[in-house]
Amino acid sequence: MRRRAFLVALACAPLLGFVKPEDLPRKRAVFEEVGTSLRMSIGLPKLLRKHDREAMASIDSGFDTTIEYTIRLWQHLGRGNRRLVETRELVVKIRRDPWKKRYVVSAGDERGWTRRYFEERDAAILAAVKLERVRIASVGKLERGDDRASYFVEILALRNPLRKRGPGGGDAASGRGQGRDLEWFGRLVENLAGERPRAEEIVHVRTNLFYLVPR
């Protein structure tokens, strides 16, 4: 049986509708100004819950469990208005190494990849579902002041996203030459249609408002 075959039924579920960032559930985050960077720390434990036996078995199987984070920084303009300041994507992979008998958590973006090792599964899961001091934007892009120059972050996290199948039954995003273009176009169509991607688990939240202290 192929890995995660139990997802067949889930793949047929309807896509969730588009939700405005202001209407998303709020999740408290901690923001820090470190040098020229704005950094954020937030935990999203719903992505990998201990009582989810299938998710735990998937990690222990030796195959990667992948979490894709899309992080958008918005300036809050009031009365439902906002301005997009920065978007960043981060990929985290977690699995158990059956030969070395330890858990591996890899994190990567356009700048490269880092890898961490854990003896206990719980510690590895915590590292995978917690964004710890992640760089959000350059502080030079933000205004300083009070709550009239406030910001919030929208986070869309997908655990093991379900990709659309190509004409030959393969992954449409894995084709040669135009693979990345097709994937980008597919995401654009979904956004224009007001639809969200499918995944084993989806967490879509916004943070508390914050602002940079004047200097």
NUZADO-715184 format. One record per residue (C-alpha): residue number from 0; x, y, z; residue in one letter. Coordinates in Angstrom, 1 decimal, always signed. Layout:
residues N
<r><k>NUM</k><u>X</u><v>Y</v><w>Z</w><r>a</r></r>
...
END
This chain:
residues 215
<r><k>0</k><u>+0.0</u><v>+0.0</v><w>+0.0</w><r>m</r></r>
<r><k>1</k><u>+1.3</u><v>+3.4</v><w>-0.9</w><r>r</r></r>
<r><k>2</k><u>+2.2</u><v>+5.9</v><w>+1.9</w><r>r</r></r>
<r><k>3</k><u>-0.8</u><v>+7.8</v><w>+3.2</w><r>r</r></r>
<r><k>4</k><u>-3.3</u><v>+5.9</v><w>+1.1</w><r>a</r></r>
<r><k>5</k><u>-5.9</u><v>+6.9</v><w>+3.7</w><r>f</r></r>
<r><k>6</k><u>-6.0</u><v>+10.3</v><w>+2.2</w><r>l</r></r>
<r><k>7</k><u>-7.9</u><v>+9.2</v><w>-0.9</w><r>v</r></r>
<r><k>8</k><u>-11.2</u><v>+10.2</v><w>+0.6</w><r>a</r></r>
<r><k>9</k><u>-9.9</u><v>+13.5</v><w>+1.9</w><r>l</r></r>
<r><k>10</k><u>-8.7</u><v>+14.4</v><w>-1.6</w><r>a</r></r>
<r><k>11</k><u>-12.3</u><v>+14.5</v><w>-2.8</w><r>c</r></r>
<r><k>12</k><u>-13.3</u><v>+16.9</v><w>-0.1</w><r>a</r></r>
<r><k>13</k><u>-14.3</u><v>+20.4</v><w>-1.2</w><r>p</r></r>
<r><k>14</k><u>-11.8</u><v>+23.2</v><w>-0.9</w><r>l</r></r>
<r><k>15</k><u>-12.3</u><v>+25.7</v><w>+1.9</w><r>l</r></r>
<r><k>16</k><u>-13.5</u><v>+29.2</v><w>+0.9</w><r>g</r></r>
<r><k>17</k><u>-11.4</u><v>+32.3</v><w>+1.0</w><r>f</r></r>
<r><k>18</k><u>-11.3</u><v>+34.1</v><w>+4.3</w><r>v</r></r>
<r><k>19</k><u>-10.2</u><v>+37.8</v><w>+4.7</w><r>k</r></r>
<r><k>20</k><u>-7.1</u><v>+38.1</v><w>+6.9</w><r>p</r></r>
<r><k>21</k><u>-9.0</u><v>+40.3</v><w>+9.3</w><r>e</r></r>
<r><k>22</k><u>-11.6</u><v>+37.5</v><w>+9.9</w><r>d</r></r>
<r><k>23</k><u>-9.1</u><v>+34.7</v><w>+10.6</w><r>l</r></r>
<r><k>24</k><u>-8.8</u><v>+33.2</v><w>+14.1</w><r>p</r></r>
<r><k>25</k><u>-6.2</u><v>+35.1</v><w>+16.1</w><r>r</r></r>
<r><k>26</k><u>-3.1</u><v>+33.4</v><w>+17.5</w><r>k</r></r>
<r><k>27</k><u>-0.7</u><v>+35.2</v><w>+19.7</w><r>r</r></r>
<r><k>28</k><u>+2.8</u><v>+35.7</v><w>+18.5</w><r>a</r></r>
<r><k>29</k><u>+5.9</u><v>+37.4</v><w>+19.8</w><r>v</r></r>
<r><k>30</k><u>+7.7</u><v>+39.9</v><w>+17.6</w><r>f</r></r>
<r><k>31</k><u>+11.3</u><v>+41.1</v><w>+18.0</w><r>e</r></r>
<r><k>32</k><u>+13.4</u><v>+43.7</v><w>+16.3</w><r>e</r></r>
<r><k>33</k><u>+16.8</u><v>+42.0</v><w>+15.8</w><r>v</r></r>
<r><k>34</k><u>+19.3</u><v>+44.3</v><w>+14.0</w><r>g</r></r>
<r><k>35</k><u>+17.7</u><v>+45.2</v><w>+10.8</w><r>t</r></r>
<r><k>36</k><u>+15.2</u><v>+42.3</v><w>+10.8</w><r>s</r></r>
<r><k>37</k><u>+11.7</u><v>+41.8</v><w>+12.2</w><r>l</r></r>
<r><k>38</k><u>+11.4</u><v>+38.3</v><w>+13.7</w><r>r</r></r>
<r><k>39</k><u>+8.4</u><v>+36.3</v><w>+14.9</w><r>m</r></r>
<r><k>40</k><u>+7.9</u><v>+33.4</v><w>+17.2</w><r>s</r></r>
<r><k>41</k><u>+4.6</u><v>+31.4</v><w>+17.2</w><r>i</r></r>
<r><k>42</k><u>+3.5</u><v>+27.8</v><w>+17.8</w><r>g</r></r>
<r><k>43</k><u>+0.9</u><v>+25.9</v><w>+15.7</w><r>l</r></r>
<r><k>44</k><u>+0.5</u><v>+22.6</v><w>+17.6</w><r>p</r></r>
<r><k>45</k><u>-2.6</u><v>+21.7</v><w>+15.6</w><r>k</r></r>
<r><k>46</k><u>-0.5</u><v>+20.8</v><w>+12.6</w><r>l</r></r>
<r><k>47</k><u>+0.9</u><v>+17.6</v><w>+14.3</w><r>l</r></r>
<r><k>48</k><u>-1.2</u><v>+16.4</v><w>+17.3</w><r>r</r></r>
<r><k>49</k><u>+0.0</u><v>+13.5</v><w>+19.4</w><r>k</r></r>
<r><k>50</k><u>-3.3</u><v>+11.7</v><w>+19.3</w><r>h</r></r>
<r><k>51</k><u>-3.3</u><v>+11.7</v><w>+15.5</w><r>d</r></r>
<r><k>52</k><u>-2.0</u><v>+8.1</v><w>+15.2</w><r>r</r></r>
<r><k>53</k><u>-1.8</u><v>+8.2</v><w>+11.4</w><r>e</r></r>
<r><k>54</k><u>+0.3</u><v>+11.4</v><w>+11.4</w><r>a</r></r>
<r><k>55</k><u>+2.6</u><v>+9.9</v><w>+14.1</w><r>m</r></r>
<r><k>56</k><u>+2.9</u><v>+6.6</v><w>+12.1</w><r>a</r></r>
<r><k>57</k><u>+3.8</u><v>+8.6</v><w>+9.0</w><r>s</r></r>
<r><k>58</k><u>+6.7</u><v>+10.4</v><w>+10.8</w><r>i</r></r>
<r><k>59</k><u>+8.0</u><v>+7.1</v><w>+12.2</w><r>d</r></r>
<r><k>60</k><u>+7.8</u><v>+5.4</v><w>+8.8</w><r>s</r></r>
<r><k>61</k><u>+10.9</u><v>+7.2</v><w>+7.7</w><r>g</r></r>
<r><k>62</k><u>+9.2</u><v>+9.2</v><w>+5.0</w><r>f</r></r>
<r><k>63</k><u>+9.2</u><v>+13.0</v><w>+5.1</w><r>d</r></r>
<r><k>64</k><u>+6.1</u><v>+14.8</v><w>+6.6</w><r>t</r></r>
<r><k>65</k><u>+6.2</u><v>+18.2</v><w>+5.0</w><r>t</r></r>
<r><k>66</k><u>+4.8</u><v>+21.4</v><w>+6.3</w><r>i</r></r>
<r><k>67</k><u>+4.6</u><v>+24.4</v><w>+4.0</w><r>e</r></r>
<r><k>68</k><u>+4.3</u><v>+27.8</v><w>+5.7</w><r>y</r></r>
<r><k>69</k><u>+3.1</u><v>+30.9</v><w>+3.8</w><r>t</r></r>
<r><k>70</k><u>+3.7</u><v>+34.0</v><w>+5.9</w><r>i</r></r>
<r><k>71</k><u>+2.3</u><v>+37.4</v><w>+4.9</w><r>r</r></r>
<r><k>72</k><u>+3.0</u><v>+40.6</v><w>+6.7</w><r>l</r></r>
<r><k>73</k><u>+0.2</u><v>+43.2</v><w>+6.5</w><r>w</r></r>
<r><k>74</k><u>+0.0</u><v>+46.8</v><w>+7.5</w><r>q</r></r>
<r><k>75</k><u>-3.3</u><v>+47.4</v><w>+9.3</w><r>h</r></r>
<r><k>76</k><u>-5.0</u><v>+50.5</v><w>+7.9</w><r>l</r></r>
<r><k>77</k><u>-8.3</u><v>+50.3</v><w>+9.7</w><r>g</r></r>
<r><k>78</k><u>-11.9</u><v>+49.8</v><w>+8.6</w><r>r</r></r>
<r><k>79</k><u>-11.0</u><v>+46.5</v><w>+7.0</w><r>g</r></r>
<r><k>80</k><u>-8.2</u><v>+48.0</v><w>+4.9</w><r>n</r></r>
<r><k>81</k><u>-4.7</u><v>+46.6</v><w>+4.7</w><r>r</r></r>
<r><k>82</k><u>-1.5</u><v>+46.7</v><w>+2.7</w><r>r</r></r>
<r><k>83</k><u>+0.7</u><v>+43.7</v><w>+1.9</w><r>l</r></r>
<r><k>84</k><u>+4.3</u><v>+44.4</v><w>+3.0</w><r>v</r></r>
<r><k>85</k><u>+6.1</u><v>+41.1</v><w>+2.6</w><r>e</r></r>
<r><k>86</k><u>+5.5</u><v>+37.5</v><w>+1.7</w><r>t</r></r>
<r><k>87</k><u>+7.7</u><v>+34.6</v><w>+2.6</w><r>r</r></r>
<r><k>88</k><u>+7.5</u><v>+30.8</v><w>+2.2</w><r>e</r></r>
<r><k>89</k><u>+9.1</u><v>+28.3</v><w>+4.5</w><r>l</r></r>
<r><k>90</k><u>+9.2</u><v>+24.5</v><w>+4.2</w><r>v</r></r>
<r><k>91</k><u>+9.8</u><v>+22.2</v><w>+7.1</w><r>v</r></r>
<r><k>92</k><u>+10.3</u><v>+18.4</v><w>+6.8</w><r>k</r></r>
<r><k>93</k><u>+10.2</u><v>+15.9</v><w>+9.7</w><r>i</r></r>
<r><k>94</k><u>+11.0</u><v>+12.2</v><w>+9.7</w><r>r</r></r>
<r><k>95</k><u>+12.6</u><v>+9.4</v><w>+11.7</w><r>r</r></r>
<r><k>96</k><u>+15.9</u><v>+8.1</v><w>+10.5</w><r>d</r></r>
<r><k>97</k><u>+15.5</u><v>+4.3</v><w>+11.0</w><r>p</r></r>
<r><k>98</k><u>+19.3</u><v>+3.7</v><w>+10.7</w><r>w</r></r>
<r><k>99</k><u>+20.5</u><v>+6.3</v><w>+13.2</w><r>k</r></r>
<r><k>100</k><u>+17.3</u><v>+6.0</v><w>+15.3</w><r>k</r></r>
<r><k>101</k><u>+16.7</u><v>+9.7</v><w>+15.7</w><r>r</r></r>
<r><k>102</k><u>+14.4</u><v>+12.3</v><w>+14.3</w><r>y</r></r>
<r><k>103</k><u>+15.4</u><v>+14.8</v><w>+11.6</w><r>v</r></r>
<r><k>104</k><u>+13.8</u><v>+18.2</v><w>+11.2</w><r>v</r></r>
<r><k>105</k><u>+14.9</u><v>+20.2</v><w>+8.1</w><r>s</r></r>
<r><k>106</k><u>+13.9</u><v>+23.8</v><w>+7.3</w><r>a</r></r>
<r><k>107</k><u>+14.4</u><v>+25.6</v><w>+4.1</w><r>g</r></r>
<r><k>108</k><u>+13.6</u><v>+28.7</v><w>+2.0</w><r>d</r></r>
<r><k>109</k><u>+15.2</u><v>+30.6</v><w>-0.8</w><r>e</r></r>
<r><k>110</k><u>+18.3</u><v>+31.1</v><w>+1.3</w><r>r</r></r>
<r><k>111</k><u>+19.0</u><v>+27.4</v><w>+1.9</w><r>g</r></r>
<r><k>112</k><u>+18.4</u><v>+24.6</v><w>+4.3</w><r>w</r></r>
<r><k>113</k><u>+19.2</u><v>+23.8</v><w>+8.0</w><r>t</r></r>
<r><k>114</k><u>+18.9</u><v>+20.4</v><w>+9.7</w><r>r</r></r>
<r><k>115</k><u>+18.4</u><v>+19.5</v><w>+13.3</w><r>r</r></r>
<r><k>116</k><u>+18.4</u><v>+16.1</v><w>+15.1</w><r>y</r></r>
<r><k>117</k><u>+16.3</u><v>+14.9</v><w>+18.0</w><r>f</r></r>
<r><k>118</k><u>+16.3</u><v>+11.8</v><w>+20.1</w><r>e</r></r>
<r><k>119</k><u>+12.6</u><v>+12.2</v><w>+21.1</w><r>e</r></r>
<r><k>120</k><u>+9.7</u><v>+12.5</v><w>+18.7</w><r>r</r></r>
<r><k>121</k><u>+7.9</u><v>+15.1</v><w>+20.8</w><r>d</r></r>
<r><k>122</k><u>+10.9</u><v>+17.4</v><w>+20.7</w><r>a</r></r>
<r><k>123</k><u>+11.2</u><v>+17.0</v><w>+16.9</w><r>a</r></r>
<r><k>124</k><u>+7.4</u><v>+17.8</v><w>+16.5</w><r>i</r></r>
<r><k>125</k><u>+7.7</u><v>+20.9</v><w>+18.6</w><r>l</r></r>
<r><k>126</k><u>+10.6</u><v>+22.1</v><w>+16.5</w><r>a</r></r>
<r><k>127</k><u>+8.5</u><v>+21.5</v><w>+13.3</w><r>a</r></r>
<r><k>128</k><u>+5.4</u><v>+23.2</v><w>+14.4</w><r>v</r></r>
<r><k>129</k><u>+6.9</u><v>+26.2</v><w>+16.1</w><r>k</r></r>
<r><k>130</k><u>+8.3</u><v>+29.1</v><w>+14.1</w><r>l</r></r>
<r><k>131</k><u>+11.1</u><v>+30.3</v><w>+16.3</w><r>e</r></r>
<r><k>132</k><u>+12.4</u><v>+33.9</v><w>+15.7</w><r>r</r></r>
<r><k>133</k><u>+11.7</u><v>+33.5</v><w>+12.0</w><r>v</r></r>
<r><k>134</k><u>+12.6</u><v>+36.5</v><w>+9.9</w><r>r</r></r>
<r><k>135</k><u>+9.5</u><v>+38.3</v><w>+8.6</w><r>i</r></r>
<r><k>136</k><u>+10.8</u><v>+41.4</v><w>+6.9</w><r>a</r></r>
<r><k>137</k><u>+13.4</u><v>+44.1</v><w>+7.0</w><r>s</r></r>
<r><k>138</k><u>+12.5</u><v>+46.8</v><w>+9.5</w><r>v</r></r>
<r><k>139</k><u>+13.4</u><v>+49.4</v><w>+6.9</w><r>g</r></r>
<r><k>140</k><u>+10.1</u><v>+48.5</v><w>+5.2</w><r>k</r></r>
<r><k>141</k><u>+8.0</u><v>+49.3</v><w>+8.3</w><r>l</r></r>
<r><k>142</k><u>+6.9</u><v>+52.6</v><w>+9.7</w><r>e</r></r>
<r><k>143</k><u>+7.6</u><v>+53.4</v><w>+13.4</w><r>r</r></r>
<r><k>144</k><u>+5.0</u><v>+54.9</v><w>+15.7</w><r>g</r></r>
<r><k>145</k><u>+2.0</u><v>+53.9</v><w>+17.6</w><r>d</r></r>
<r><k>146</k><u>-1.1</u><v>+51.8</v><w>+16.9</w><r>d</r></r>
<r><k>147</k><u>-1.8</u><v>+54.0</v><w>+13.9</w><r>r</r></r>
<r><k>148</k><u>+1.1</u><v>+52.3</v><w>+12.2</w><r>a</r></r>
<r><k>149</k><u>+0.3</u><v>+48.7</v><w>+13.3</w><r>s</r></r>
<r><k>150</k><u>+0.9</u><v>+45.4</v><w>+11.5</w><r>y</r></r>
<r><k>151</k><u>-0.1</u><v>+41.8</v><w>+11.8</w><r>f</r></r>
<r><k>152</k><u>+1.0</u><v>+38.5</v><w>+10.2</w><r>v</r></r>
<r><k>153</k><u>-1.2</u><v>+36.0</v><w>+8.3</w><r>e</r></r>
<r><k>154</k><u>+0.0</u><v>+32.4</v><w>+8.4</w><r>i</r></r>
<r><k>155</k><u>-1.2</u><v>+29.6</v><w>+6.1</w><r>l</r></r>
<r><k>156</k><u>+0.3</u><v>+26.3</v><w>+7.1</w><r>a</r></r>
<r><k>157</k><u>-0.3</u><v>+23.1</v><w>+5.1</w><r>l</r></r>
<r><k>158</k><u>+0.7</u><v>+19.6</v><w>+6.4</w><r>r</r></r>
<r><k>159</k><u>+1.5</u><v>+17.3</v><w>+3.4</w><r>n</r></r>
<r><k>160</k><u>-0.3</u><v>+19.4</v><w>+0.7</w><r>p</r></r>
<r><k>161</k><u>-2.2</u><v>+17.3</v><w>-1.8</w><r>l</r></r>
<r><k>162</k><u>-1.0</u><v>+18.2</v><w>-5.3</w><r>r</r></r>
<r><k>163</k><u>-3.2</u><v>+18.1</v><w>-8.4</w><r>k</r></r>
<r><k>164</k><u>-2.6</u><v>+15.2</v><w>-10.7</w><r>r</r></r>
<r><k>165</k><u>-1.3</u><v>+15.8</v><w>-14.2</w><r>g</r></r>
<r><k>166</k><u>-2.8</u><v>+14.3</v><w>-17.5</w><r>p</r></r>
<r><k>167</k><u>-0.7</u><v>+11.1</v><w>-17.2</w><r>g</r></r>
<r><k>168</k><u>-1.6</u><v>+10.6</v><w>-13.5</w><r>g</r></r>
<r><k>169</k><u>+1.6</u><v>+12.2</v><w>-12.3</w><r>g</r></r>
<r><k>170</k><u>+2.1</u><v>+15.3</v><w>-10.3</w><r>d</r></r>
<r><k>171</k><u>+1.4</u><v>+18.3</v><w>-12.5</w><r>a</r></r>
<r><k>172</k><u>+4.1</u><v>+20.3</v><w>-10.7</w><r>a</r></r>
<r><k>173</k><u>+6.8</u><v>+17.7</v><w>-11.5</w><r>s</r></r>
<r><k>174</k><u>+6.8</u><v>+17.9</v><w>-15.3</w><r>g</r></r>
<r><k>175</k><u>+9.9</u><v>+19.0</v><w>-17.1</w><r>r</r></r>
<r><k>176</k><u>+10.4</u><v>+22.5</v><w>-18.4</w><r>g</r></r>
<r><k>177</k><u>+7.0</u><v>+24.0</v><w>-17.6</w><r>q</r></r>
<r><k>178</k><u>+6.5</u><v>+22.3</v><w>-14.2</w><r>g</r></r>
<r><k>179</k><u>+7.1</u><v>+25.3</v><w>-12.1</w><r>r</r></r>
<r><k>180</k><u>+5.1</u><v>+27.5</v><w>-14.4</w><r>d</r></r>
<r><k>181</k><u>+2.1</u><v>+25.1</v><w>-14.2</w><r>l</r></r>
<r><k>182</k><u>+2.4</u><v>+25.0</v><w>-10.4</w><r>e</r></r>
<r><k>183</k><u>+2.5</u><v>+28.8</v><w>-10.2</w><r>w</r></r>
<r><k>184</k><u>-0.5</u><v>+29.1</v><w>-12.6</w><r>f</r></r>
<r><k>185</k><u>-2.5</u><v>+26.5</v><w>-10.6</w><r>g</r></r>
<r><k>186</k><u>-2.0</u><v>+28.5</v><w>-7.4</w><r>r</r></r>
<r><k>187</k><u>-3.0</u><v>+31.7</v><w>-9.2</w><r>l</r></r>
<r><k>188</k><u>-6.2</u><v>+30.1</v><w>-10.5</w><r>v</r></r>
<r><k>189</k><u>-7.0</u><v>+28.9</v><w>-7.0</w><r>e</r></r>
<r><k>190</k><u>-6.4</u><v>+32.3</v><w>-5.5</w><r>n</r></r>
<r><k>191</k><u>-8.6</u><v>+34.0</v><w>-8.2</w><r>l</r></r>
<r><k>192</k><u>-11.3</u><v>+31.5</v><w>-7.6</w><r>a</r></r>
<r><k>193</k><u>-11.3</u><v>+32.2</v><w>-3.9</w><r>g</r></r>
<r><k>194</k><u>-10.2</u><v>+28.7</v><w>-3.0</w><r>e</r></r>
<r><k>195</k><u>-7.6</u><v>+27.2</v><w>-0.7</w><r>r</r></r>
<r><k>196</k><u>-5.2</u><v>+24.2</v><w>-1.2</w><r>p</r></r>
<r><k>197</k><u>-5.9</u><v>+20.8</v><w>+0.2</w><r>r</r></r>
<r><k>198</k><u>-3.8</u><v>+19.1</v><w>+2.8</w><r>a</r></r>
<r><k>199</k><u>-3.9</u><v>+16.6</v><w>+5.6</w><r>e</r></r>
<r><k>200</k><u>-4.1</u><v>+19.5</v><w>+8.0</w><r>e</r></r>
<r><k>201</k><u>-4.6</u><v>+23.2</v><w>+7.4</w><r>i</r></r>
<r><k>202</k><u>-4.0</u><v>+26.0</v><w>+9.9</w><r>v</r></r>
<r><k>203</k><u>-4.9</u><v>+29.5</v><w>+8.8</w><r>h</r></r>
<r><k>204</k><u>-4.5</u><v>+32.2</v><w>+11.4</w><r>v</r></r>
<r><k>205</k><u>-3.6</u><v>+35.8</v><w>+11.9</w><r>r</r></r>
<r><k>206</k><u>-1.5</u><v>+37.2</v><w>+14.8</w><r>t</r></r>
<r><k>207</k><u>-2.1</u><v>+40.0</v><w>+17.2</w><r>n</r></r>
<r><k>208</k><u>-1.4</u><v>+43.6</v><w>+16.1</w><r>l</r></r>
<r><k>209</k><u>+2.0</u><v>+45.1</v><w>+16.8</w><r>f</r></r>
<r><k>210</k><u>+4.0</u><v>+48.1</v><w>+16.0</w><r>y</r></r>
<r><k>211</k><u>+7.7</u><v>+49.2</v><w>+16.1</w><r>l</r></r>
<r><k>212</k><u>+8.6</u><v>+51.4</v><w>+19.0</w><r>v</r></r>
<r><k>213</k><u>+9.9</u><v>+54.9</v><w>+18.0</w><r>p</r></r>
<r><k>214</k><u>+13.6</u><v>+55.5</v><w>+18.4</w><r>r</r></r>
END
